[in-house]
């Protein structure tokens, strides 16, 4: 894959929708609500918002700058700028592998629930949704649906950047927004919805700034915006020279915040309306949401609409993880895109099967791990992503000349550069200090 033949996204809107597609996925619609439920609702939302604005956006801009300047994958991009820093690209590749190892499993769950909503079997008489979910995970169906989802992603990636990734994002993202807004309006009319809004929108400031909430919210900011793992470096390598990096980063961040907030406005009023608890953890939407829908007219229809939303959100993100690995394999090992795509798909299937079939029980840093699912999730969101973000700040803010960052975000003087000094201060001083403080505090170092 030579630079001369390298593909590029069609325009401003496509760049935003593709980058937003990477950011807006299960991280916003599945992961954000259950973490918010475990950490006080509004308290978590407040800290998450601050982490996105002060930490994640500067890191995203740094990754955009590296990707567009070099027009290479994460490893190749950092190596072109400084050979000693290619390890930062490898951190992103490792993180993409970790996330791929469990993300497709959740996506597979959404497919199963979508199918069972459509055929009506999700709402059989007298069914217990917690028991149903446990039985489903113990069956062979998660393997089937996980592989189906991996193959769906493979089908899009193998079509290429313009005909595959860009076209899919331009179709799926508007549909995702429409469904989510529709669901938020429907839930607003449920009884006791006000209690859910209160939980999600009225913060407890003491809980908001606890070490655990700070640590988890920072990890979620990186996870939901796909920064610190090479996605934004890879996608920015397909940006053209006229792409407004600041405008794109703000658009992506605001869309991600919008979707995460909408997801909370769908799930928490519904949870409280049904008299359930918001602290179910990763299984929140698969146990509580069917419980809520069962008492609504046309329950299978509402359930199907919701799980279409989850499946679409998952697909927009699995495309990005797959592309990070595909671009790396193709460019660094001089293989065709088709071969690289098949290799990535094969690796992803293996990682997902390990997650589905291997269980254990051990403690580390006060946290209990019972499967590779837990390791992949914790290791990516709370270790690899923050470290990737921290060292991206160090690289762009200190290793590269200040002119590198300022030239890229101003398109070499073609765009107004009034905010460039403030953004450079953020990426050079404020963001790395905050990332490392939250990271070490969360690990209990001090």
C-alpha distance (Angstrom), angle and dihedral (degrees) to the residues before:
residue distance angle dihedral
X1 . . .
X2 3.78 . .
X3 3.78 123.6 .
X4 3.81 90.4 -116.1
X5 3.80 91.8 60.7
X6 3.78 95.3 39.2
X7 3.80 114.2 132.1
X8 3.79 124.1 -126.5
X9 3.79 137.3 -162.7
X10 3.78 116.9 -98.6
X11 3.79 102.2 -119.9
X12 3.80 150.9 -39.3
X13 3.80 97.0 -58.5
X14 3.80 93.0 45.6
X15 3.81 91.4 51.2
X16 3.81 90.5 51.4
X17 3.82 95.1 45.4
X18 3.80 93.8 46.9
X19 3.81 93.5 47.5
X20 3.81 89.9 43.3
X21 3.79 89.2 49.7
X22 3.78 89.2 57.9
X23 3.79 91.3 48.0
X24 3.80 99.3 39.2
X25 3.75 107.9 64.6
X26 3.77 139.6 96.1
X27 3.81 86.0 -33.5
X28 3.80 89.5 70.7
X29 3.80 101.7 31.3
X30 3.82 103.3 32.3
X31 3.83 108.1 18.8
X32 3.81 100.5 36.9
X33 3.84 96.6 54.0
X34 3.80 95.4 48.6
X35 3.82 92.6 46.3
X36 3.80 90.5 47.2
X37 3.79 88.4 49.2
X38 3.81 91.0 53.2
X39 3.83 94.4 45.3
X40 3.77 105.8 46.0
X41 3.79 104.4 -79.3
X42 3.81 105.2 -117.2
X43 3.81 92.0 32.2
X44 3.78 90.1 60.0
X45 3.82 92.8 42.8
X46 3.82 90.9 54.8
X47 3.80 95.3 50.7
X48 3.80 91.6 42.2
X49 3.82 89.9 54.2
X50 3.82 91.4 51.2
X51 3.81 92.1 47.2
X52 3.80 91.6 51.8
X53 3.81 94.0 49.4
X54 3.81 100.1 40.6
X55 3.80 103.0 29.9
X56 3.81 114.8 16.3
X57 3.82 99.6 45.5
X58 3.84 94.2 54.5
X59 3.81 90.0 48.3
X60 3.82 90.6 48.8
X61 3.80 90.2 51.7
X62 3.80 90.0 50.2
X63 3.80 90.8 52.3
X64 3.80 91.4 45.4
X65 3.80 89.5 52.9
X66 3.81 93.1 51.2
X67 3.80 93.9 45.4
X68 3.77 99.2 46.6
X69 3.82 94.9 41.7
X70 3.81 94.4 51.5
X71 3.84 100.8 28.9
X72 3.79 88.3 -146.4
X73 3.79 140.5 114.8
X74 3.81 119.8 -86.9
X75 3.81 96.5 -87.3
X76 3.81 95.3 40.1
X77 3.80 92.3 45.8
X78 3.79 96.4 54.8
X79 3.80 91.5 40.6
X80 3.81 92.0 53.2
X81 3.80 90.3 54.6
X82 3.82 95.6 40.7
X83 3.80 125.2 -6.4
X84 3.80 91.5 -150.9
X85 3.80 90.3 60.1
X86 3.80 99.9 54.4
X87 3.82 86.4 101.0
X88 3.80 86.6 74.5
X89 3.80 87.7 61.9
X90 3.80 90.2 49.6
X91 3.82 88.9 52.9
X92 3.80 86.8 58.5
X93 3.81 92.0 48.7
X94 3.81 91.0 50.5
X95 3.79 90.2 48.6
X96 3.81 91.4 50.3
X97 3.81 88.3 52.6
X98 3.81 91.9 49.8
X99 3.80 93.4 49.6
X100 3.80 92.3 44.4
X101 3.80 88.2 54.0
X102 3.79 93.4 68.2
X103 3.81 107.7 11.2
X104 3.80 93.4 75.8
X105 3.80 89.1 52.1
X106 3.82 91.4 59.5
X107 3.79 88.7 44.3
X108 3.81 88.6 53.4
X109 3.79 90.2 52.7
X110 3.81 89.1 55.2
X111 3.81 91.2 52.5
X112 3.80 91.8 51.7
X113 3.79 92.3 49.8
X114 3.79 90.5 46.6
X115 3.82 92.0 53.1
X116 3.80 92.8 45.0
X117 3.81 90.8 48.0
X118 3.79 91.0 53.6
X119 3.81 95.3 47.0
X120 3.83 92.0 42.2
X121 3.82 97.0 -124.0
X122 3.81 91.5 117.8
X123 3.81 88.6 71.9
X124 3.78 103.5 45.6
X125 3.79 114.9 155.4
X126 3.82 115.3 -77.0
X127 3.79 95.3 1.0
X128 3.82 121.1 163.2
X129 3.81 107.9 -143.9
X130 3.81 95.6 -155.9
X131 3.79 91.3 52.4
X132 3.80 90.2 43.1
X133 3.80 91.2 53.8
X134 3.81 92.2 48.1
X135 3.81 91.2 49.0
X136 3.80 91.2 47.9
X137 3.82 92.3 53.2
X138 3.80 90.3 49.7
X139 3.81 92.6 52.6
X140 3.80 129.9 78.8
X141 3.81 92.8 -108.0
X142 3.83 95.5 89.4
X143 3.82 88.2 60.3
X144 3.80 91.9 50.3
X145 3.80 95.6 47.6
X146 3.81 94.0 42.2
X147 3.80 91.2 55.1
X148 3.81 90.7 45.8
X149 3.81 89.6 54.1
X150 3.80 92.3 47.8
X151 3.80 89.1 52.2
X152 3.82 91.2 49.5
X153 3.80 88.6 55.0
X154 3.81 90.6 45.3
X155 3.81 90.4 53.7
X156 3.82 91.9 56.0
X157 3.81 96.2 42.7
X158 3.81 94.9 49.3
X159 3.81 89.6 57.7
X160 3.78 88.8 66.2
X161 3.79 138.1 -122.4
X162 3.82 101.6 -56.2
X163 3.82 101.7 29.3
X164 3.81 94.7 35.9
X165 3.82 116.8 26.4
X166 3.80 99.4 24.4
X167 3.80 96.3 42.5
X168 3.81 93.4 46.2
X169 3.82 92.9 48.9
X170 3.80 92.9 48.0
X171 3.81 89.5 55.1
X172 3.80 102.1 37.3
X173 3.80 101.9 43.0
X174 3.84 97.2 60.5
X175 3.83 89.8 45.7
X176 3.80 90.2 51.1
X177 3.83 92.0 51.9
X178 3.81 92.8 48.2
X179 3.82 94.1 50.1
X180 3.80 93.0 46.8
X181 3.81 93.9 49.8
X182 3.81 89.7 46.6
X183 3.82 91.3 52.1
X184 3.83 92.4 47.3
X185 3.82 90.6 54.0
X186 3.83 92.0 47.7
X187 3.82 93.8 49.7
X188 3.82 92.1 49.8
X189 3.81 89.2 71.9
X190 3.81 94.9 54.6
X191 3.84 118.2 109.2
X192 3.83 116.2 -95.9
X193 3.80 90.9 13.2
X194 3.82 87.7 136.0
X195 3.82 90.2 69.9
X196 3.79 89.6 57.5
X197 3.79 92.0 49.0
X198 3.80 89.6 49.8
X199 3.80 91.8 51.1
X200 3.80 92.3 48.3
X201 3.81 100.4 39.5
X202 3.83 106.6 34.0
X203 3.82 109.1 73.9
X204 3.81 128.9 -150.3
X205 3.80 99.9 -143.8
X206 3.81 94.0 -159.7
X207 3.77 91.0 57.4
X208 3.81 92.3 40.4
X209 3.78 94.4 64.7
X210 3.78 98.8 39.8
X211 3.83 113.7 126.0
X212 3.81 92.9 -113.2
X213 3.81 94.0 50.7
X214 3.82 92.1 46.6
X215 3.80 91.7 48.4
X216 3.80 94.5 46.8
X217 3.82 95.1 43.1
X218 3.81 92.2 50.4
X219 3.80 90.5 50.8
X220 3.81 90.0 48.2
X221 3.83 91.1 50.3
X222 3.81 90.2 55.7
X223 3.80 92.6 41.8
X224 3.80 96.6 47.8
X225 3.81 93.9 46.2
X226 3.83 93.6 43.1
X227 3.81 92.4 -128.1
X228 3.79 124.5 145.2
X229 3.81 93.0 34.6
X230 3.79 106.2 76.9
X231 3.83 97.5 -102.0
X232 3.78 95.1 112.9
X233 3.82 92.5 42.2
X234 3.81 89.4 53.2
X235 3.81 95.7 44.1
X236 3.82 92.8 44.7
X237 3.81 88.0 54.6
X238 3.83 85.0 69.9
X239 3.84 93.4 50.3
X240 3.78 117.2 108.0
X241 3.80 122.8 -127.2
X242 3.81 93.1 -98.9
X243 3.81 95.2 57.4
X244 3.80 110.7 120.6
X245 3.80 102.2 -130.9
X246 3.79 95.5 -168.9
X247 3.80 92.6 47.7
X248 3.80 91.6 46.3
X249 3.82 93.6 49.0
X250 3.81 92.0 48.5
X251 3.82 92.0 46.2
X252 3.81 92.3 49.2
X253 3.82 92.4 46.3
X254 3.79 94.2 47.2
X255 3.80 92.1 47.0
X256 3.81 89.9 49.6
X257 3.81 91.7 49.1
X258 3.80 89.3 46.6
X259 3.81 93.0 52.5
X260 3.82 94.1 43.8
X261 3.79 90.5 50.0
X262 3.81 91.8 46.6
X263 3.81 89.5 49.6
X264 3.80 88.8 54.4
X265 3.80 90.6 47.5
X266 3.81 88.9 53.2
X267 3.78 100.1 43.5
X268 3.82 107.1 36.4
X269 3.82 98.6 49.3
X270 3.80 87.7 46.4
X271 3.81 92.2 48.7
X272 3.80 94.0 49.6
X273 3.79 91.4 42.9
X274 3.80 89.0 58.7
X275 3.83 92.1 47.0
X276 3.82 92.0 -115.1
X277 3.79 131.6 136.4
X278 3.83 123.1 -105.3
X279 3.82 93.0 -144.3
X280 3.82 99.7 81.3
X281 3.81 92.1 118.9
X282 3.83 122.2 -150.0
X283 3.81 92.0 -8.4
X284 3.84 93.2 55.9
X285 3.81 98.4 111.4
X286 3.82 94.3 38.3
X287 3.81 95.7 53.7
X288 3.79 106.8 26.3
X289 3.81 100.3 38.2
X290 3.83 96.2 55.7
X291 3.82 87.0 47.0
X292 3.78 88.8 55.7
X293 3.80 96.4 44.6
X294 3.81 94.6 50.2
X295 3.82 92.4 73.6
X296 3.80 93.6 48.6
X297 3.82 124.9 90.9
X298 3.82 110.0 -99.4
X299 3.82 91.1 15.7
X300 3.84 95.3 175.0
X301 3.82 90.4 53.0
X302 3.82 94.8 51.6
X303 3.78 90.5 44.1
X304 3.80 91.9 50.0
X305 3.82 91.2 50.1
X306 3.80 91.2 51.2
X307 3.79 95.0 48.2
X308 3.81 90.9 46.3
X309 3.81 84.1 58.3
X310 3.81 91.5 50.7
X311 3.81 92.5 47.2
X312 3.81 92.9 49.0
X313 3.80 91.5 47.7
X314 3.79 90.6 50.2
X315 3.79 93.0 48.5
X316 3.82 94.3 52.2
X317 3.80 88.5 57.0
X318 3.80 100.9 39.1
X319 3.80 86.2 57.1
X320 3.80 89.5 60.2
X321 3.82 95.7 47.3
X322 3.78 90.1 48.3
X323 3.81 91.8 48.1
X324 3.82 92.9 51.9
X325 3.79 90.2 56.5
X326 3.82 95.3 38.0
X327 3.82 93.4 51.6
X328 3.81 91.0 47.1
X329 3.82 94.5 49.8
X330 3.81 93.9 43.9
X331 3.80 97.6 46.5
X332 3.78 102.1 34.4
X333 3.80 96.0 42.7
X334 3.83 96.9 36.1
X335 3.80 95.3 -120.8
X336 3.78 130.7 143.8
X337 3.79 116.9 -95.6
X338 3.81 89.7 -115.9
X339 3.81 93.4 56.0
X340 3.81 91.5 43.9
X341 3.79 90.4 51.3
X342 3.79 92.6 52.5
X343 3.82 91.1 47.2
X344 3.80 92.1 50.8
X345 3.79 91.2 48.2
X346 3.81 90.7 50.7
X347 3.82 92.5 49.4
X348 3.80 90.9 47.5
X349 3.80 92.5 51.8
X350 3.81 90.8 51.7
X351 3.82 93.1 48.9
X352 3.80 91.5 47.8
X353 3.81 92.8 49.2
X354 3.80 89.8 52.2
X355 3.80 88.5 53.8
X356 3.78 92.6 48.4
X357 3.79 98.0 44.7
X358 3.82 107.2 32.6
X359 3.81 122.7 75.2
X360 3.82 131.8 169.0
X361 3.79 140.0 150.6
X362 3.80 127.8 -124.3
X363 3.80 140.2 133.7
X364 3.80 128.5 -125.4
X365 3.81 127.0 174.7
X366 3.81 89.7 -10.1
X367 3.83 93.4 -54.2
X368 3.80 124.5 113.2
X369 3.81 118.3 -134.7
X370 3.81 119.3 -163.8
X371 3.80 101.7 169.2
X372 3.78 143.9 7.7
X373 3.82 84.5 -95.7
X374 3.82 88.3 70.8
X375 3.80 92.6 44.3
X376 3.80 94.1 48.8
X377 3.82 92.5 46.8
X378 3.81 97.6 44.9
X379 3.80 95.0 37.6
X380 3.80 94.3 51.0
X381 3.82 102.7 38.8
X382 3.80 98.9 35.7
X383 3.82 104.3 29.7
X384 3.82 116.3 19.0
X385 3.81 99.0 34.8
X386 3.84 96.3 49.5
X387 3.81 90.8 44.5
X388 3.81 90.0 49.0
X389 3.79 90.1 49.5
X390 3.81 93.1 47.1
X391 3.78 95.3 50.3
X392 3.81 91.6 43.2
X393 3.81 86.8 59.1
X394 3.81 91.0 48.0
X395 3.80 92.3 47.6
X396 3.81 97.6 46.7
X397 3.80 95.3 34.7
X398 3.80 101.0 42.0
X399 3.81 113.7 9.8
X400 3.80 96.6 47.3
X401 3.79 121.1 57.0
X402 3.83 114.1 -96.3
X403 3.80 88.4 -116.2
X404 3.84 90.6 65.5
X405 3.81 94.2 65.0
X406 3.80 95.3 36.6
X407 3.81 93.5 49.0
X408 3.80 93.7 48.7
X409 3.80 97.1 48.3
X410 3.82 91.6 45.8
X411 3.83 94.0 43.3
X412 3.79 87.7 -119.4
X413 3.78 94.5 -54.4
X414 3.81 96.9 -41.7
X415 3.82 91.7 110.6
X416 3.83 128.9 49.7
X417 3.80 108.3 -85.1
X418 3.80 100.7 -162.9
X419 3.82 94.4 115.3
X420 3.82 94.5 43.1
X421 3.85 95.2 91.2
X422 3.82 91.9 50.8
X423 3.80 92.3 47.6
X424 3.79 90.8 48.2
X425 3.83 90.3 53.0
X426 3.80 88.5 51.1
X427 3.80 95.1 50.9
X428 3.80 94.9 40.2
X429 3.79 102.7 42.2
X430 3.79 118.6 1.6
X431 3.83 104.4 40.9
X432 3.84 97.6 47.5
X433 3.80 92.9 46.1
X434 3.80 92.4 49.6
X435 3.80 93.0 44.3
X436 3.79 92.9 52.0
X437 3.81 93.4 43.2
X438 3.82 92.8 51.3
X439 3.81 91.3 42.2
X440 3.81 95.1 52.2
X441 3.81 93.4 39.2
X442 3.79 90.7 52.1
X443 3.80 91.3 50.7
X444 3.81 89.6 52.1
X445 3.81 94.8 -116.2
X446 3.82 91.0 137.7
